[in-house]
Amino acid sequence: MRAFKAHLRGLSPYPYAKVEAPIKLDQNESPFDLPEALKEEALRRMARLPWNRYPEIHAEGLRRRLAALLDWEEEGVVLAPGSNLLILALSLAAEEVLDLSPSFPHYAHAAKAAGTPYRAVPLGEGFALDLEALLAAFTGGVLFFPNPHAPTGALFPEEALKALAERAREVGGLLVVDEAYREFSGTDFSPLGRDNPHVAFLRTFSKAFSLGGIRAGYLLASPEVAQVVREVLPPFVLPAHTGAILEVVLENPGYAQEVAAYVRQERERVYGRLRQHPLWHPYPSHTNFLLVRTPDAAQAHAHLLKGGILVRRQDRYPGLKGCIRVTVGLREEMEAFLRAAFEVAYA
Ligand SMILES: *Cc1c(COP(=O)(O)O)cnc(C)c1O
């Protein structure tokens, strides 16, 4: 094959293999579907749409609504079918992608697919941020920084972000704070971008808003940065039916707060129980998942799967030897998980 760019030859597929199991705790999804009444309202609005017509070119109606809701400049909002697509667009546009290691694997994947130069700064002992090294490495380009952090669940302090935001301004780069898990940490770093066009924010409807299957996310940025991202994305990128669903959830955001409140409480309960485990070590989390260090991730994963529980292995990432990641699910699912986890201790 000589049709494609040479850099795509060594690309490995996104690290996800579908496995069936009755208790699915492997993708950081919400355990609750969208409330029935909201689903029905969304379906009614979808039925009223003219399906033969293209949607608005930049989802202007929704963009206006989000901008008003968040008190953000309208031209700085970009909606897309999933924040992963915004990550790809930013990676295509970027002169260089700077990442943490370990981090959300799509940053590296997108940079490689885009053929954009890529570097990653390792986290230190106990997943501590090496701020000095990161500041020194950030000489331009786009820095993807998930906070709360995936896959560790850690929340890095606001002072670190402030320093990175100032560094971004100084070197003319762009700090992209990925706030996919913000509802579970109760944080909002967007004030850092209000007077600094070198900081942008990624948000998603896939987690607390329980719309993983719908694919929707957005970028909050300066109009100048948003303009570049819009240029890279195809026009009419947000489907009309997705827009109808998002209208309904933005009018009724209360359920997402309930999902987040449940997840936070259940996460702390499960964390407390796992701390009693003689062999497994859970890390504190500000997200809807727990990272757990076990003596052998393959064994832990297989043992849980035998009990019908699917979690995600994380042991292939740097510094994550023995680690598995478990999404916070329903109470009874977490009870089944804990029972299986403690069987290991007594096996
Ligand atoms: C889940 C997640 C996302 C969400 O991506 P979508 O494409 O919007 O589903 C983004 N960033 C991180 C770090 C995530 O964990």
The ligand as an SDF file (V2000), in Angstrom:
LIG
                    3D

 15 15  0  0  0  0  0  0  0  0999 V2000
  -14.0260    9.8380   28.9040 C   0  0  0  0  0  0  0  0  0  0  0  0
  -13.0130   10.8720   28.5700 C   0  0  0  0  0  0  0  0  0  0  0  0
  -13.2660   11.7980   27.5600 C   0  0  0  0  0  0  0  0  0  0  0  0
  -14.5670   11.7490   26.7950 C   0  0  0  0  0  0  0  0  0  0  0  0
  -14.4220   11.6100   25.4380 O   0  0  0  0  0  0  0  0  0  0  0  0
  -15.7250   11.6680   24.5250 P   0  0  0  0  0  0  0  0  0  0  0  0
  -15.1860   11.5310   23.1610 O   0  0  0  0  0  0  0  0  0  0  0  0
  -16.3970   12.9910   24.7730 O   0  0  0  0  0  0  0  0  0  0  0  0
  -16.6180   10.5220   24.9430 O   0  0  0  0  0  0  0  0  0  0  0  0
  -12.3250   12.7900   27.3170 C   0  0  0  0  0  0  0  0  0  0  0  0
  -11.1840   12.8580   28.0290 N   0  0  0  0  0  0  0  0  0  0  0  0
  -10.9090   11.9790   29.0100 C   0  0  0  0  0  0  0  0  0  0  0  0
   -9.6580   12.1200   29.7910 C   0  0  0  0  0  0  0  0  0  0  0  0
  -11.8080   10.9550   29.2980 C   0  0  0  0  0  0  0  0  0  0  0  0
  -11.5310   10.0700   30.2510 O   0  0  0  0  0  0  0  0  0  0  0  0
  1  2  1  0
  2  3  1  0
  2 14  2  0
  3  4  1  0
  3 10  2  0
  4  5  1  0
  5  6  1  0
  6  7  2  0
  6  8  1  0
  6  9  1  0
 10 11  1  0
 11 12  2  0
 12 13  1  0
 12 14  1  0
 14 15  1  0
M  END
$$$$
